[in-house]
Amino acid sequence: MQADFRAPRRRTRVHEDFEAPLPVSRIPEERTHYRAELINQHVLVCHPDHIQKIHNQGYFGKGVLSRARPEHSISDQWEQHQGLFLPVISQSRYKELLKWAESALSAQGLDEEVVNQTLIKLMNPVEMEDLRREVGGGKEEEKKTDVEVVGSDGGLCNYVNRLGTESEAEPEAKRSCRSDPLDLIPHHDPDPSLDQVSDSSSDPGSDSSSDSEPDPGLSVPGPGFVLVVSESETGGAREVRRSPLSLSEYLQLSLEEAFFLVYSLGCLSVYLHQEPLSIIQLWRKFRSLHPDFISSYAAYHHFRSKGWVPKGGGGAKYGVDLMLYRKGPPFYHASYSVVVEQADEAFRGSTLRPFSWRSLAALSRITANVSKELMLCYIIRPADLSEAELDSPVCLSRLKVQEVIVSRWVSSRERSEQEDI
């Protein structure tokens, strides 16, 4: 029986334009090459320009601090203060960040005196003259602007290294301190050999019409500063202080997304301990991290090649492996909920997810209630496919994909249709 195709539901509010997915050019020399790091079994893109391009052109990955789009900032509200744009946070929020900073420093083995001195100096207001001197120091002024943007992407540890304390624990503090105390992910400087994307590119999803909320991506590198608004005084006194923490937003790619960008599009390099991994090395590494990687990647590759945007993170709340979007999540709701299965040519073999009739009916009902269709995607392996062949992505050419749409039969609806006839 042929399944009826349902047109995807368009979102009512779309705040961005569609960009051509990667790669933009068919000529390899004209493609922009991006870099990712394999850290703690996760593939992370750390360079801000690479993050925006990879996500906006194909909607690969999600922000580690955001729901989907990597746009997290220490504050959603920005304000102009004496010619500088600064993120605004409340006094209570600033005290909460100080407690986190204290816990992070103590966990690194610093003695109590150094921690207390650090917190005291962090709480001291920063004079605007010192702020402008520190932000603009050592940089050539190529053009004069009326408003400068001061980011909050610096952190506690950059400031600790400049305290100049004479404590015996200072050298140890400098060695053990990280730019992001809340995260074990090190901050990587961009590789100068990589093609850099222009800094003037902006996030199409951001609202550029607001003068009081500049794009955090325009932040000046260096120590972070925030505008702390007092909650006790009338009118809300404002003081510029250093940001206690650096909450760096990275783009996290699934293993399937990362391998697709490396193997199929050739626009990404994945590094492990500062060394790039070859395609074979990456294939074997991902197989060791995810035993069913071959089946999951074959399904991902299949749907991407058909023009869909598969997302794995959203499928968890619906009990499936993938959600399929037309163009991308900002434009349409997901059309299909996909369960990936593997089988031999006779559709036999151990299933990845054993279904009972009850669990399958429940999954079908959940999918119908959220206006989607349930699809079973079978990855069919030939009987003569050896383990040696599975050790290389060349085996993908021998796999077959079979799609099955599961629909729920409703007797009352069937009766009414028959009566109309």
Secondary structure, 3 states (H helix, E strand, C coil): CCCCCCCCCECCCCCCCCCCCCCCCCCHHHCCCEEEEEECCEEEECCHHHHHHHHHCCCCCEECCCCCCCCCCCCCCEEEECCEEEEEEEHHHHHHHHHHHHHHHHHCCCCHHHHHHHHHHHHCCCCHHHHHHHHHCCCCCCCCCCCEEECCCCCHHHHHCCCCCCCCCHHHHHHHCCCCCCCCCCCCCCCCCCCCCCCCCCCCCCCCCCCCCCCHHHCECCCCEEEEECCCCCCCCEEEEECCCCCCCCEEECHHHHHHHHHHCCCEEEEECCEECCHHHHHHHHHHHCCCHHHHHHHHHHHHHCCEEEECHHHHHHCCCEEEEECCCCCECCCEEEEEEEEECCCCCCCCCCCCHHHHHHHHHHHHHCCCEEEEEEEEECCCCCHHHHCCHHHHHHCEEEEEEECCCCHHHHHHHHHHC
